[in-house]
Amino acid sequence: MIHTAEVLIILLQFLLLVTAPLFLIRALVQIFSDRTDVPFVRTPRAMFPAIASALDIQPFDIVYELGSGDGGFLLWCAERYPNAKFTGIERNPLLYRYSEWRKKRSGRHNLSFVYGDIFSEEYAAARKIYCYLLNPVMDRFLPKLERTFHGTLASRAFRFSTKEPERTVELTSKKGGHGEHLLHIYDFS
């Protein structure tokens, strides 16, 4: 006869067995993120519709996400805008591989992920860009955008220090500590 204490111990062991790999994966993602210019911080799914609306995604648009992380935003967009093309650029190898795996599982053909550095990619084909980068990275990236990009850029929380946004959208009424509730829209046409 199994006692309640034995059942609890078995259940606890099972939970540890299941959750230990998740903690290990999160730790590895954090270690790799610490080696990049910007740490991985997921954009909340509840913000996806407002970001997509602010970008005004149209059929046949080419949309990039800089620092695409786990691919969540672009997977969401690719499903809802099947006639647009989406490309995520991610420098963290674990996040890149995870987003590639998620893409294959989704079966989306209008979506691709690039393992690379946002500073070495080309943006002439892009018409819309979404990013959640830090201010210093935004400022380092601005000259490249001004030379090669013609379209709309939406930046969550962080702004360029020398370029004013066309408008700023409040993504949620809950105020964030560093403005993560705001989306700054820039025109590069």
C-alpha positions as a Markdown table, in Angstrom:
| # | Residue | x | y | z |
|---|---|---|---|---|
| 1 | Met | 0.0 | 0.0 | 0.0 |
| 2 | Ile | 1.4 | 3.4 | -1.0 |
| 3 | His | 1.3 | 6.1 | 1.6 |
| 4 | Thr | 0.5 | 9.8 | 0.9 |
| 5 | Ala | 4.1 | 10.8 | 1.6 |
| 6 | Glu | 5.4 | 8.3 | -1.0 |
| 7 | Val | 3.0 | 9.7 | -3.6 |
| 8 | Leu | 4.1 | 13.2 | -2.8 |
| 9 | Ile | 7.8 | 12.2 | -3.1 |
| 10 | Ile | 7.2 | 10.5 | -6.5 |
| 11 | Leu | 5.2 | 13.5 | -7.7 |
| 12 | Leu | 8.0 | 15.9 | -6.6 |
| 13 | Gln | 10.6 | 13.8 | -8.3 |
| 14 | Phe | 8.5 | 13.8 | -11.5 |
| 15 | Leu | 8.2 | 17.6 | -11.4 |
| 16 | Leu | 11.9 | 18.0 | -10.9 |
| 17 | Leu | 12.6 | 15.7 | -13.8 |
| 18 | Val | 10.3 | 17.7 | -16.1 |
| 19 | Thr | 11.3 | 21.2 | -15.0 |
| 20 | Ala | 15.1 | 20.7 | -14.7 |
| 21 | Pro | 15.6 | 20.8 | -18.5 |
| 22 | Leu | 13.5 | 24.0 | -18.8 |
| 23 | Phe | 15.7 | 25.7 | -16.2 |
| 24 | Leu | 18.9 | 24.5 | -17.9 |
| 25 | Ile | 17.6 | 25.8 | -21.3 |
| 26 | Arg | 16.7 | 29.2 | -19.8 |
| 27 | Ala | 20.2 | 29.4 | -18.2 |
| 28 | Leu | 21.9 | 28.6 | -21.5 |
| 29 | Val | 19.8 | 31.2 | -23.3 |
| 30 | Gln | 20.7 | 33.8 | -20.7 |
| 31 | Ile | 24.4 | 32.9 | -21.0 |
| 32 | Phe | 24.3 | 33.4 | -24.8 |
| 33 | Ser | 22.2 | 36.5 | -24.4 |
| 34 | Asp | 24.8 | 38.1 | -22.1 |
| 35 | Arg | 27.4 | 37.8 | -25.0 |
| 36 | Thr | 25.2 | 39.9 | -27.3 |
| 37 | Asp | 24.5 | 43.6 | -27.4 |
| 38 | Val | 20.9 | 43.1 | -26.2 |
| 39 | Pro | 19.6 | 40.5 | -23.7 |
| 40 | Phe | 16.6 | 38.3 | -24.7 |
| 41 | Val | 13.3 | 39.8 | -23.4 |
| 42 | Arg | 10.2 | 38.3 | -25.0 |
| 43 | Thr | 7.6 | 40.7 | -26.4 |
| 44 | Pro | 4.3 | 39.8 | -24.7 |
| 45 | Arg | 1.8 | 38.1 | -27.0 |
| 46 | Ala | -0.9 | 40.6 | -25.9 |
| 47 | Met | 1.1 | 43.3 | -27.6 |
| 48 | Phe | 1.4 | 41.5 | -31.0 |
| 49 | Pro | -1.9 | 42.9 | -32.5 |
| 50 | Ala | -1.0 | 46.5 | -31.6 |
| 51 | Ile | 2.5 | 46.2 | -33.0 |
| 52 | Ala | 1.3 | 44.7 | -36.2 |
| 53 | Ser | -1.4 | 47.3 | -36.5 |
| 54 | Ala | 1.2 | 50.1 | -36.0 |
| 55 | Leu | 3.4 | 48.6 | -38.7 |
| 56 | Asp | 0.3 | 48.5 | -41.0 |
| 57 | Ile | 1.3 | 45.2 | -42.6 |
| 58 | Gln | 0.0 | 44.9 | -46.1 |
| 59 | Pro | 0.0 | 42.0 | -48.6 |
| 60 | Phe | 3.4 | 41.6 | -50.2 |
| 61 | Asp | 5.2 | 43.6 | -47.5 |
| 62 | Ile | 8.6 | 42.4 | -46.4 |
| 63 | Val | 8.8 | 42.7 | -42.6 |
| 64 | Tyr | 12.0 | 42.2 | -40.5 |
| 65 | Glu | 12.4 | 41.7 | -36.8 |
| 66 | Leu | 15.8 | 42.6 | -35.4 |
| 67 | Gly | 16.7 | 40.4 | -32.5 |
| 68 | Ser | 13.8 | 38.0 | -33.2 |
| 69 | Gly | 14.4 | 35.9 | -30.1 |
| 70 | Asp | 12.2 | 32.8 | -30.0 |
| 71 | Gly | 10.3 | 33.9 | -33.2 |
| 72 | Gly | 7.0 | 34.4 | -31.4 |
| 73 | Phe | 6.0 | 37.7 | -33.0 |
| 74 | Leu | 6.9 | 36.7 | -36.5 |
| 75 | Leu | 5.2 | 33.3 | -36.2 |
| 76 | Trp | 2.1 | 35.2 | -35.1 |
| 77 | Cys | 2.3 | 37.6 | -38.0 |
| 78 | Ala | 3.1 | 35.0 | -40.6 |
| 79 | Glu | -0.1 | 33.2 | -39.8 |
| 80 | Arg | -2.2 | 36.3 | -39.9 |
| 81 | Tyr | -0.6 | 37.9 | -43.0 |
| 82 | Pro | 0.0 | 35.0 | -45.4 |
| 83 | Asn | 0.8 | 37.2 | -48.4 |
| 84 | Ala | 3.5 | 39.1 | -46.6 |
| 85 | Lys | 7.1 | 37.8 | -46.0 |
| 86 | Phe | 8.8 | 37.9 | -42.6 |
| 87 | Thr | 12.4 | 37.6 | -41.7 |
| 88 | Gly | 13.8 | 37.4 | -38.2 |
| 89 | Ile | 17.5 | 38.1 | -37.4 |
| 90 | Glu | 18.9 | 36.6 | -34.2 |
| 91 | Arg | 22.4 | 36.5 | -32.9 |
| 92 | Asn | 21.8 | 34.0 | -30.1 |
| 93 | Pro | 22.4 | 30.5 | -31.5 |
| 94 | Leu | 20.0 | 28.8 | -29.2 |
| 95 | Leu | 17.2 | 31.2 | -29.8 |
| 96 | Tyr | 17.9 | 31.0 | -33.6 |
| 97 | Arg | 17.7 | 27.2 | -33.6 |
| 98 | Tyr | 14.5 | 27.3 | -31.4 |
| 99 | Ser | 12.8 | 29.7 | -33.7 |
| 100 | Glu | 13.8 | 27.6 | -36.7 |
| 101 | Trp | 12.3 | 24.6 | -35.0 |
| 102 | Arg | 9.1 | 26.5 | -34.3 |
| 103 | Lys | 8.9 | 27.6 | -37.9 |
| 104 | Lys | 9.2 | 24.1 | -39.2 |
| 105 | Arg | 6.5 | 22.9 | -36.8 |
| 106 | Ser | 4.2 | 25.8 | -38.0 |
| 107 | Gly | 4.6 | 24.9 | -41.7 |
| 108 | Arg | 4.8 | 28.6 | -42.6 |
| 109 | His | 6.5 | 29.3 | -45.9 |
| 110 | Asn | 6.3 | 33.1 | -45.7 |
| 111 | Leu | 8.8 | 33.1 | -42.8 |
| 112 | Ser | 12.6 | 32.8 | -42.4 |
| 113 | Phe | 15.1 | 33.2 | -39.7 |
| 114 | Val | 18.7 | 34.3 | -40.1 |
| 115 | Tyr | 21.4 | 33.5 | -37.7 |
| 116 | Gly | 23.4 | 36.7 | -37.8 |
| 117 | Asp | 24.3 | 40.2 | -36.7 |
| 118 | Ile | 21.8 | 43.0 | -37.5 |
| 119 | Phe | 24.8 | 45.2 | -38.5 |
| 120 | Ser | 25.9 | 42.9 | -41.3 |
| 121 | Glu | 22.5 | 42.3 | -42.8 |
| 122 | Glu | 21.0 | 44.3 | -45.7 |
| 123 | Tyr | 17.6 | 46.0 | -45.4 |
| 124 | Ala | 17.0 | 47.4 | -48.9 |
| 125 | Ala | 14.2 | 44.9 | -49.5 |
| 126 | Ala | 12.5 | 45.4 | -46.2 |
| 127 | Arg | 9.5 | 47.7 | -45.9 |
| 128 | Lys | 8.7 | 47.3 | -42.2 |
| 129 | Ile | 11.0 | 46.6 | -39.2 |
| 130 | Tyr | 10.2 | 45.8 | -35.6 |
| 131 | Cys | 12.8 | 45.9 | -32.9 |
| 132 | Tyr | 13.2 | 45.9 | -29.1 |
| 133 | Leu | 16.8 | 47.0 | -28.9 |
| 134 | Leu | 18.7 | 49.2 | -26.3 |
| 135 | Asn | 19.3 | 52.9 | -27.0 |
| 136 | Pro | 23.1 | 52.5 | -27.7 |
| 137 | Val | 22.3 | 49.8 | -30.2 |
| 138 | Met | 19.6 | 51.9 | -31.8 |
| 139 | Asp | 22.0 | 54.8 | -32.2 |
| 140 | Arg | 24.7 | 52.6 | -33.7 |
| 141 | Phe | 22.2 | 51.2 | -36.1 |
| 142 | Leu | 20.7 | 54.5 | -37.3 |
| 143 | Pro | 23.3 | 55.3 | -39.9 |
| 144 | Lys | 22.8 | 52.0 | -41.6 |
| 145 | Leu | 19.1 | 52.4 | -41.7 |
| 146 | Glu | 19.4 | 55.9 | -43.1 |
| 147 | Arg | 21.5 | 54.6 | -46.0 |
| 148 | Thr | 19.7 | 51.4 | -46.8 |
| 149 | Phe | 16.2 | 51.3 | -45.5 |
| 150 | His | 13.1 | 52.8 | -46.9 |
| 151 | Gly | 10.0 | 52.1 | -44.8 |
| 152 | Thr | 8.6 | 52.1 | -41.3 |
| 153 | Leu | 10.4 | 51.1 | -38.2 |
| 154 | Ala | 8.6 | 50.3 | -34.9 |
| 155 | Ser | 10.8 | 50.3 | -31.8 |
| 156 | Arg | 9.4 | 49.1 | -28.5 |
| 157 | Ala | 10.6 | 51.2 | -25.6 |
| 158 | Phe | 13.8 | 52.6 | -27.0 |
| 159 | Arg | 14.3 | 55.6 | -29.2 |
| 160 | Phe | 17.0 | 57.0 | -31.4 |
| 161 | Ser | 18.7 | 59.9 | -29.7 |
| 162 | Thr | 18.9 | 62.1 | -32.9 |
| 163 | Lys | 15.7 | 61.2 | -34.7 |
| 164 | Glu | 12.2 | 61.9 | -33.5 |
| 165 | Pro | 9.5 | 59.3 | -34.0 |
| 166 | Glu | 6.6 | 60.1 | -36.3 |
| 167 | Arg | 4.3 | 59.0 | -33.5 |
| 168 | Thr | 4.3 | 56.9 | -30.3 |
| 169 | Val | 1.7 | 54.3 | -29.5 |
| 170 | Glu | 0.8 | 53.1 | -26.0 |
| 171 | Leu | 0.7 | 49.3 | -26.2 |
| 172 | Thr | -0.8 | 48.8 | -22.7 |
| 173 | Ser | -2.1 | 51.1 | -20.0 |
| 174 | Lys | 0.3 | 49.4 | -17.5 |
| 175 | Lys | 3.3 | 51.7 | -17.4 |
| 176 | Gly | 6.7 | 50.0 | -17.7 |
| 177 | Gly | 9.9 | 51.1 | -15.9 |
| 178 | His | 11.8 | 51.8 | -19.1 |
| 179 | Gly | 9.0 | 52.6 | -21.4 |
| 180 | Glu | 8.4 | 49.0 | -22.6 |
| 181 | His | 4.7 | 49.9 | -22.8 |
| 182 | Leu | 5.4 | 52.3 | -25.7 |
| 183 | Leu | 6.0 | 51.7 | -29.4 |
| 184 | His | 7.9 | 54.5 | -31.3 |
| 185 | Ile | 7.1 | 54.6 | -35.0 |
| 186 | Tyr | 9.7 | 56.0 | -37.4 |
| 187 | Asp | 9.4 | 56.9 | -41.1 |
| 188 | Phe | 12.5 | 56.2 | -43.3 |
| 189 | Ser | 10.9 | 56.9 | -46.7 |
